Amino acid sequence: MQDKLKIAVFIDYDNIEIGVKSTLKGEFNVGVVLDALKERGDIVAKFAYADWGRNEQAKRQMAENAVQMVQRVISPRGDKNGADINLALDALEMAFTHDHINAFAIVSGDSDFIPLVNKLKMYGKTVFVVGGRAFTSTILQKNCHEFISFESLMDTEPRDKSHARPAKPQRPRPEPLDLAQAMPLVERALQALERRGAKPQLGLLKSTMLQLDPTFTEKAYGASTFTEFVEKLQAAGFVNVTGAEGRYFIERKPAAQPERPPLKPEEALPLLRDVLETHRLEMDNGVLAEELETWVKREHSDFDCKRYGFQEFAELLNYAQDKLLVRIQPDEEKGLMVYLGAEFYPPADVEFIPAEPVLQFAEAVASQKPARRARRTRAKTAGETAAKKAGRAGRRKKSAAAES
């Protein structure tokens, strides 16, 4: 990443607001998000897209933080895809016309913005995505340069500039993950630095870890800073640390193995699939995420989503949605609703036609087309020749009659 980042912020307010409210049971606070981005560079432009006519409180919040509000024009069908396209077009236009802006922050959990993120990266821009781990597409999380989870910001006290009223308290962070969950990523980063012959200092280690996994944050492990995170690893006996504070060098301890090896996220899917199959009838109309979690724990008493790298059950559901196992739908009144995913609804049966005869038929048709064109050409040429001969014969008769 570049030393000095000039960041343009684009907020998909409708998406982020309902995600925070229904999934994290909190209120979206743009000031907290902007403060987190200021730690990474200078914010030079701020835009938020929404139907502002229905949310006066949100308008006041945006005005207090000098965020330019862009009105969304929702179609009569309620489709907001056109507005998402406007956000993407505005971001790309800024990337083309403002060379000094070298970083973009997309505040949204919508997977529709994956092409925008990829395009901005293609043009050499640093891309941050800000959203909730429980409702932001895992594909979007993995494809930016750094994913800033809203969960890691939720215990930060929002700043009320007017000081006239107390700020709304935010929900505390989820319980931290076991440090053993971080060790595979730490070891990969240290091995990468060793192969490059680079000294594993704090800043270099963290930037390498983010290159390997943009979703990493030390806050998920109960550390407020990366220095504290490394000190926790040292205290747990996972790494060796040399040097003074601020000039730490980190080394691997190959002999250090966690007592209980962490499980991979995908290993939670078979367990969840079994529960969904058992309760398939109840799932037809959707269930609350809390109810589904109760079923899972009732049928698997030792289940703990943290063993799979998820701080909360909703994060597992978000991961399972990208694997087509479930479909999650935020509901402002009820909360997070869960439905069976595409895996449980295979395409309708159609008459099977073996591929080989189809290919042979297609090839035969393709090979006949030139022959038919040639026949039509020959017939046309023959017709034109006959017409010309008839014309010449007629002219000769007329000439003979005139002479006589």
N, C-alpha and C positions, 0 to 999 in steps of 0.2 A: 504494500500500500504506500501511497505517497505521503511525504512528511506533513504537508499542509493541505488539508482537505477543505474544499468549498462545497458545501452540501446544499442541495435543493430538496425540499421535503414535499412529498405528495401524499395526502391523507385521503383514503377511501373511507369517509366518516361513517356512512351507513353500515358498512361491513364491520368495521372495527368496533363501533358502538354496540351493535347487537351481539357481537362475539364476546365482548367483555361482560356485558350485562347478563347474558344467558348462561355462559360457560363459567366465568370466573366470579359471578355474583357481585360485581363491582361496577363502578362508574368510570367511563373513559375520561382520563385527564390529560389533555394535550400538553400541559406544562411539564408534566413528568417525562413525557416522551421527548420533548424538545431539550430538556436538561440532559437526558442520556445521550442525545445526539451531539450536544455541545461539547461533551467530553471527547468526542472523536474528531471534531473540526469546527469550522465556522459555518453557521447556517446563513445562507445568503438569499434564500427564497423559500416561502412557505405557502402552500396551497391546500385547501380542503374542499372536497367535492361531496355535496349532499343536497337533499331537498330542504333548504333552510327555512322554508315557510312554516314548517311544522315543529320547529325546535328552537324556541327563543333562548333557552338556557345555553344550548350549544353555541348559538351565535354570540352570546356574551363572552363565553369562554374563548372562542376563536379571536374575538376582537381584543380581549385583554392580552393575548399572546401575539398580536399583530399577524395573524394568519389570514391570508386573502381567501375569501369564501367564493367558490365557484358554484353557481346554481345548477343543479341537475334537472334536466327536463325528462321526466319519466313518461314513457309512452302510455297510451290508454290501457294497454294490457299489463302495465306494471313492470315491464321489462326494463332493467337498468343496464343492460349490456352496452347500449349506446353511450351512456355516461361513462362507463369503464373505458370505452374506446377513447372518449375525449381526454380522460386522464392520461392514457398511454400516449396519445398524439401530442399533448402538451409537453409531456416529459421528453419525448423524442425531439420535438422542436427545440426545446431548451438545450438538449445535448448537441444539436447541430449548430445553433446560433450563439451559444455562450461558451466559448472555449475555456474560460477561466473556471467554469463549474465542472469539477472533476469527480463529484460523488453525488449519488442520489439515494434518498431514503423513501421507500415505499411502505406506508403504514396501512397494512391490509393483510387479511388472511386468505384472500381470494386466489385460487390457483390460476385464474384467468390471466394473472399478471406474470406468469412464468415467461411467456415470449418477450415481454417488455424487459424483464430482468436480464434475460439472455442477450437481447439486442444491446442494452446499455453496456453490458460486459464486453460485447464484441467491439464496441467503440472505445474501449479502454477506460470506462468509468467504474469507480468503486461503488458497489451497490449494497446498501443496508436494507434489511426487511425488518419491520417492527410489527409484532403480532403476538398472539397467545399460542403457547405450545399446544393448547387443547383445541384450538380451532383454526390454526394456520396450516395450510397444506404442507405436509412433510417434504414434498418435492420442492415447494417454494423455499422452505427453510434450508434445504441442502444446496440450493443452486445460487444463493447470493454469496457475497463475501463475508458477511456477518449477520447472523440472525439475533435480534435483540428481543428477548421474550418479555412480554408484558408482566408475566408472573414475577420476574426478577425485579420489577420496578414497583410492585404493588404496595410494599411497606415503606416506600419513600413518601414523606409527607408532601402533599401538593402545596405549592406556594400560592397563596391568595394575595395578589398584588394590592388589593384595596385594603386588606387587613380589617375590613368592616364586618366580615362574618367568618366563622371558623370553617376551615376546609373540611370537606367530607373525608372521613377516615377510609383508608383503603384496606382491603382484605389482606391479612398477613400472607407471606410467602408459604408455599407448601413445605412440608417436611423435607429436609435435604436428603440427597442420595448418599449412599455409601461411597466412600472414596475409592473402593475397589472398582466401582463402575467406570471411573475415569482412567484407570491404569492402562487399558489397551490403547487408548488414544495418546496418553502421555508417552508410552513406550514407542509407538509408531513415530511420534514427532521427534523423540530423542534419536531413534535410529536414522531418521531422515537427515537430521543435523550431523550425525556422525559420518554418514556417507558423503555429505557435502564438505566435511572438514571444518564445520563451523562450531564455535564455542557455544554451548547451550546456556546462554544468559536468559534472564527472565523474559524480557521483551521479545527476543527471538523465538523462545520456546512457545510463548502464547500465540504469536503470529503464525507459527508453523502449525499449531494445533487448530487454529481457525481455518487455515488453508485446507487441512484434512477434514475438518468438521465445522462448518460455519455455525452450527447450533450450540457449540460449547460456550458455557458461561460458568465461571467459578462460583457464582451465587447459587447455582443448583446444588453445590456441595457444602453450603453453609459458610462460604468465605466471602467477605465483602470486597477483597482485593485479590489479585493474582498472587501477590507476595504471600498473603495469608494462606492461600490455597496450597502453595508449594511448601510452606512451613507445616501445614497439616499432613501433607504427603510424607515429609521427613519424620514427623512425630510418629506416624503410623508405620514407619520402617519400609516404605516403598521406594524411596530415592535417597541418594546422598546429596547433601548441599554443602558447598564450600564457598568461601569468600564472605565479605561483609554485606550487610543489608544494603540493597540497591545495586550490588555487584555480585549477586548470587550466581553460582554455576551449578547446574543440576546434572547428576549422573544416575544412570540406571543401576538398580541392584538386582541382577538376574535371579539371585536366590530367593528374593522376596516374592512370595506367592500368597494371594488372599486365601483365607481359610475356606471361604465359600465362593468359588469362581462365579463371576457375574454371568447371567444369562443374556442371550441376544434378544433384541426386540421381537424378531420373527418367531421366537420360540413360544411366545404367549398366544399366538394365533390359533394353534390347534385346540388349546384349552377353551378359548373364547368361542371357537366354532362349535365345539361340543355343546356348550351351554345354549347357544343360539338354536341348534338343532332340537334340543330338548324342549325349548320354549317357543318353537316355531309358530304355533297358533297364537300365542299371546303377542308375538312380535308383529302380527299382521297390521295392527293399527298403531304400531309404535309404542315404545315404553320410555320412561324417563331413564336417564343414564344412572341415577342413583338406584333405581329398581333393578336394572340389569347388573350392577355391581353387587347388589345383595344376592342375586341368584348365583353369581360366580363364586362368591365367598361361601355360600351355603353348600354348594356342590364341591368346592375345593377349599377346604378349611385352611390350608397352608398358603393360599394364594396371597402374593404381595407384589403389586405392580412395580414397586421400586427395584425388585430383583431383575426386572427386564429393562431397567433404565428409564422408567416413567415415574415422574413424581406424583402424578395423579391418574386415576382411572380414565378421566376424560382424554388424557394424552394418548393412552392406549387405543381408545376408540377413534381418535383422529388418525392415528397410524393405520388402524384396521380399515378405515374408510378409503385411504389411498390404495389399500390392497383389495378393495371391492368386497370386503367381508360384511361391512355395515354401511349405512348411510346416516349421517347425523344432520339434524336440522335444529338450529337455534330457535327457540321460541321465547319471546320477550316475557310472556306471562308464565308459562309452565317451566321453562328451563331448557335443558338440552334433551331433545327427543332422538331416539335411536330406532332405525328401521333396518330390515334385512337388506344387504347389499346385492349387487348384480350377480355375485357368485351363487346366490340362492334362486335366481331367476334366469335360467339359461334360455337362449333364443328358442322360439317356437320350432317344433319339428317341421322339416321340409323334406320333400322327396329327394332322396340321395341319388345323385348322378355321378358315377365314377369319373374321376378327373381325366383319365387317359382318353376315353372316347370323346369327351368334350374338347380336349386339346386337338385330337385328330380331326374332329369336325371343323373346328375353327381354322386349322391349317388348310383343310380341303377347301373351305369357302374362300380363304385368302388366296389360295393358288388358282382358283377358278376365276377370280375377278379379272386378272390380266387377260385370260383367254377370252372371257366374255367381251371385254373392251376391244380386244383384237378383232373378234368376230363382228362386233358392231361397227368397228372402223372399216373392215373389209366390205361389209354390206353397204355402208354409207358411200364408200368409194365406188363400189360397183354401180350403185344407184346414180351417183353423180356422173359416172362415165356413160351410162346408158342414156341419161338425159342429154348429155352433150352430143352424143352420136345422133340422137333423134333430132336435136336442134339443127345440127349440120345438114342432115338429110332434108329437113323441111326447107332450109334456106336454099339448097340446091334445086329442089322442085320449083320453088318460087322463081329462081333465076332462069330455069329452063322455060317455064311458062312465059316469062317476059320476053325472052328472045324469039319465041315462036310467034 
